[in-house]
Amino acid sequence: MDEKRKEKRLNEENKVTISVLSKDKSKHAKSSFYALTKDISLNGLKIHTDVKLDPGTELKIEMALAKSKKLISVIGQVKWQSQLYDNEVFEMGVEFVDTPPDRVLTLLEHLYGEKRNK
């Protein structure tokens, strides 16, 4: 498999609360909702949710990182979306934007810290 990712991806489910930040909130049925991550990297994440969001939608994402037991809040932008189950469940790729250094450090520790302890 010839995966060309910039950063390591960790396959895991984390509970997230998402708030739509884009100016045109009227397009979205919900301005705040829950989702689950399917994978996470330093640059973004893949989520599953019952809310369809268009590429370009800006989001505030609050995550409870299961393995490192930390809470983190980041801003992201939907890069792509696809339908999984009859217009009821959607998968989306979200890229982090303008992530503060302390949150980058938290993500680095979450993604790479576990290997140092083994």
C-alpha positions as CSV (number, residue, x, y, z in Angstrom):
1,M,0.0,0.0,0.0
2,D,1.5,3.3,-1.1
3,E,0.2,5.7,1.5
4,K,1.6,9.3,1.1
5,R,0.6,10.8,4.4
6,K,2.7,13.6,5.8
7,E,2.3,12.4,9.4
8,K,1.7,9.2,11.4
9,R,-2.0,8.4,11.8
10,L,-3.3,6.7,14.9
11,N,-6.5,4.6,14.3
12,E,-8.6,5.2,17.4
13,E,-12.1,6.3,18.4
14,N,-12.3,9.5,20.5
15,K,-15.4,11.3,21.5
16,V,-15.6,14.8,20.0
17,T,-17.9,17.8,20.3
18,I,-18.1,19.8,17.1
19,S,-19.3,23.4,16.8
20,V,-19.8,24.9,13.3
21,L,-17.9,28.2,13.0
22,S,-18.5,29.0,9.3
23,K,-20.4,32.2,8.7
24,D,-23.2,30.4,6.8
25,K,-24.5,28.3,9.8
26,S,-28.0,28.4,8.3
27,K,-27.0,25.6,5.9
28,H,-26.4,23.2,8.7
29,A,-29.3,21.6,10.7
30,K,-27.2,21.6,13.9
31,S,-24.6,24.1,15.0
32,S,-23.2,21.8,17.7
33,F,-23.1,18.0,17.7
34,Y,-21.2,14.9,18.7
35,A,-19.0,12.6,16.5
36,L,-16.3,9.9,16.8
37,T,-12.8,10.0,15.4
38,K,-11.7,7.1,13.3
39,D,-8.1,8.2,13.1
40,I,-6.1,11.2,14.2
41,S,-2.7,12.7,13.1
42,L,-0.8,15.9,13.9
43,N,-2.5,17.6,10.9
44,G,-6.1,16.4,11.2
45,L,-8.5,13.6,11.7
46,K,-11.2,11.5,10.2
47,I,-14.6,11.6,11.8
48,H,-17.9,9.7,11.6
49,T,-21.1,11.7,12.4
50,D,-24.8,12.0,11.4
51,V,-24.3,15.6,10.3
52,K,-23.3,16.3,6.7
53,L,-20.8,19.2,6.3
54,D,-19.6,20.6,3.1
55,P,-15.8,20.9,2.3
56,G,-14.6,24.3,3.5
57,T,-16.8,24.3,6.7
58,E,-14.8,25.6,9.7
59,L,-15.2,23.8,13.0
60,K,-14.2,24.0,16.6
61,I,-13.4,20.5,17.8
62,E,-13.2,19.5,21.4
63,M,-11.7,16.0,21.8
64,A,-11.3,13.7,24.8
65,L,-8.1,11.8,23.8
66,A,-8.7,8.2,25.1
67,K,-5.1,6.9,25.3
68,S,-3.4,10.0,26.8
69,K,-6.5,11.0,28.9
70,K,-6.3,14.6,27.8
71,L,-8.8,17.1,26.6
72,I,-7.9,19.3,23.6
73,S,-9.7,22.0,21.6
74,V,-8.6,22.7,18.0
75,I,-9.9,24.5,14.9
76,G,-10.4,22.5,11.8
77,Q,-11.7,22.7,8.2
78,V,-13.6,20.0,6.4
79,K,-11.5,18.9,3.4
80,W,-13.7,16.1,2.1
81,Q,-16.9,14.1,3.0
82,S,-18.6,10.9,1.9
83,Q,-21.8,9.2,2.7
84,L,-21.5,5.9,4.6
85,Y,-25.1,4.7,5.4
86,D,-28.1,6.0,3.4
87,N,-27.7,9.7,4.2
88,E,-27.5,8.9,7.9
89,V,-23.8,8.5,8.7
90,F,-21.0,10.6,7.0
91,E,-17.3,10.3,7.1
92,M,-15.2,13.5,6.9
93,G,-11.6,14.4,6.7
94,V,-10.8,17.5,8.8
95,E,-7.5,19.4,8.6
96,F,-6.4,21.4,11.7
97,V,-5.7,25.1,11.1
98,D,-3.8,27.6,13.2
99,T,-3.1,25.1,16.0
100,P,-1.4,26.7,19.0
101,P,2.0,25.2,20.0
102,D,0.8,23.8,23.3
103,R,-1.9,21.8,21.5
104,V,0.6,20.6,18.9
105,L,2.7,19.3,21.8
106,T,-0.3,17.5,23.3
107,L,-1.0,15.9,19.9
108,L,2.7,14.9,19.5
109,E,2.7,13.3,23.0
110,H,-0.6,11.5,22.2
111,L,0.6,10.2,18.9
112,Y,4.2,9.3,19.7
113,G,4.4,9.2,23.5
114,E,3.1,5.6,23.9
115,K,6.0,4.1,22.0
116,R,8.6,5.6,24.3
117,N,7.0,3.8,27.3
118,K,7.1,0.3,25.7
